[in-house]
Amino acid sequence: EEKNEMLPMGVVGAFVVVRTLGRIRVSNYCDAAPLDCGAPLGYFDWNMLQQAAFSGLESAAMFGAAAYAMEYCYKKGYISRFK
């Protein structure tokens, strides 16, 4: 049985990062190669940063709730881990 308590948080974090970056839409005025969108960071503009923040919070809540529900069901015996 796995005893590493950081593993579920790492899995949730990985899913949050991948989903967040995949949902960011590049603005029309950005140069394609290399990606340059201007202020504030050059690579990301304010619109893209806003998308990342909203999507990141949404993903963290969604995947965090799913991880909590799975842990709850493991402890109650409703589901079991693979062996």
Phi, psi and omega per residue, in radians:
E1 nan 2.399 -3.128
E2 -1.301 2.248 -3.133
K3 -1.941 0.006 -3.117
N4 -1.313 1.914 -3.107
E5 -1.345 -0.310 3.138
M6 -1.422 -0.323 -3.101
L7 -1.049 -0.843 3.113
P8 -1.066 -0.646 3.112
M9 -1.170 -0.641 3.096
G10 -1.157 -0.683 3.109
V11 -1.149 -0.781 3.101
V12 -1.058 -0.789 3.130
G13 -1.060 -0.711 3.124
A14 -1.122 -0.758 3.106
F15 -1.127 -0.683 3.129
V16 -1.092 -0.805 -3.114
V17 -1.099 -0.824 -3.097
V18 -1.120 -0.778 -3.131
R19 -1.176 -0.694 -3.123
T20 -1.128 -0.848 -3.116
L21 -1.171 -0.556 3.121
G22 -1.258 -0.359 -3.109
R23 -1.615 -0.136 -3.134
I24 -1.326 2.232 3.100
R25 -1.811 2.275 -3.120
V26 -1.338 2.375 -3.140
S27 -1.151 2.672 -3.105
N28 -1.123 -0.539 -3.053
Y29 -1.477 0.035 3.132
C30 -1.355 2.487 3.029
D31 -1.358 2.430 -2.994
A32 -1.365 -0.807 -3.024
A33 -2.318 1.962 -0.198
P34 -1.286 2.725 -3.088
L35 -1.073 2.133 3.132
D36 -2.474 2.009 -3.098
C37 -2.008 0.047 3.117
G38 1.579 -2.670 -3.064
A39 -1.155 2.636 0.056
P40 -1.628 -0.338 -3.038
L41 -1.976 -0.072 -3.095
G42 1.499 -0.952 -3.119
Y43 -1.404 -0.626 3.102
F44 -2.085 2.382 3.000
D45 -1.677 -3.126 -3.079
W46 -1.119 -0.636 3.133
N47 -1.113 -0.768 -3.138
M48 -1.181 -0.639 3.088
L49 -1.156 -0.659 3.093
Q50 -1.143 -0.739 3.082
Q51 -1.055 -0.756 -3.125
A52 -1.126 -0.728 -3.131
A53 -1.136 -0.843 -3.128
F54 -1.123 -0.820 -3.122
S55 -1.160 -0.622 3.103
G56 -1.132 -0.776 3.098
L57 -1.128 -0.746 3.127
E58 -1.087 -0.787 -3.128
S59 -1.171 -0.709 3.126
A60 -1.096 -0.730 3.110
A61 -1.145 -0.775 -3.090
M62 -1.161 -0.909 -3.114
F63 -1.257 -0.565 3.071
G64 -1.125 -0.733 3.099
A65 -1.141 -0.689 3.115
A66 -1.143 -0.705 3.119
A67 -1.156 -0.709 3.104
Y68 -1.109 -0.755 3.133
A69 -1.101 -0.686 3.113
M70 -1.153 -0.757 3.123
E71 -1.103 -0.695 3.106
Y72 -1.073 -0.797 3.141
C73 -1.174 -0.604 3.060
Y74 -1.079 -0.812 -3.095
K75 -1.173 -0.611 3.122
K76 -1.389 -0.235 -3.140
G77 1.491 0.190 3.114
Y78 -1.202 -0.606 3.082
I79 -2.311 2.841 3.107
S80 -2.282 2.796 3.130
R81 -1.388 2.772 3.067
F82 -1.155 2.548 3.122
K83 -2.112 nan nan
